[in-house]
């Protein structure tokens, strides 16, 4: 969440940032934060003054008793007793103010960086790079015209999966329900190949592999911003009050909850393969058909913890890493800088990677790479000790998909159809053990 220091010292910038994210009643929300914080601080100041006064008076009681001035001593005792009752009320006011403050701060999103473009929705996102054409600042999703078109009709991946016996969607419905596919034979081997390929590439880029739990407690969900208010998007194990993770970002980032890191150890670079679970799977139709949107899917996540002055460089390196994966998979891609209105609740800046589906004639999001600035770290109490000042400071947290598998699999199947079968990208062949998917 936003820090009180930022809100109080740069109030106008915070309000402008929230307005860029199209957060309703931004000024009112910030004014409420400042008012509650003022009341809390005033109560704290009064409490501190009362405690100091009570301490002075208490020191006088013993002296007066020794001098035989019992009435004066008793009067002071009464004053101290009244101060204690007042202090109790002040503590209650402070605790209530702090609770109200935390509740309100959790409802306020992160503010975007200055370079984040204005805009309300996905069509306002800016296309900053593609392997199809040179991009300019005027290129937005809404006016993009560089889609590949080779003039050949392509089969969508859900039909290819059936023809080549790669994925059984009906069997998944039988076992669990819609959005839980069963991968079979070379379909399963392709999944495993992609997982190993992505993990190996992350390791080559200096990431330490983590194998975290896929079930987390409430504190972890709070730390990365999934809770409160987003419970409906997560599978909840009610008896134990655990949540199935929507992404490895949650357990991996929470490794550093309530941790003070040494500056020399930054940036921390971790990667993890996990299954991911999301209850909200969107609307019906072709946009969610097949692998386009699932309740359970595989994903490799890269996570960094860094100091503020280096986090932008870390973000750049993460973007280059994800782009390198798409190049090696030989897929048509574009990179979007998300506008304020399409950014996530917690991000300060986010780039999406999309690959083109030649069969569906649409772009499929396969990765989001975000810098959260201190927003998550403030919730996590993730800090580092500055080697020069010896003081602790909030870290910056960053993460990105590298990569999410379902739509990558869909794009590989759809974009590599030949008369002989489905061609496997060269970079994957050492992992699959086959160059072509043929009909059984």
Buried (B, 14 or more C-beta within 10 A) or exposed (E): BBBBEBBBEBBEEBBBBBBBBBBEEBEEBBEBBBEBBEBBEBBBEBBEEBBEEBEEBEEBBEEBBEEEBEEBBEBBBEEBEEBEEBBEEBEEBBEBBBEBBEEBBBEBBBBBBEEBBEBEEBEBBBBBBBBBEEBEEEBBBEEBEBBEEEEEEBBBBBBBBBEBBBBBBEEBBEEEEBBBBBBBEBBEBBBBBBBBBBBEBBEEBEBEEBEBBBBBBBEBBBBBBBBEEBBEBBBBEEEEEBBBBBBBBBBBBBBBBEBEBEEEEBBBBBBBBBEBBBBEBEEEEEEBBBBBBBBBBBBBBBBBBBBBEEBBEBBEBBBEBBBBBBEBBBBBBBBBBBBBBBBBBBBBBBBBBBBBBBBBEEBBBBBBBBBBBBBBBBBBBBBBBEEEEEEEBBBBBBBBBBBBBBBBBBBBBBBBBEEEBBBBBEBBBEBBEBEBBEEE
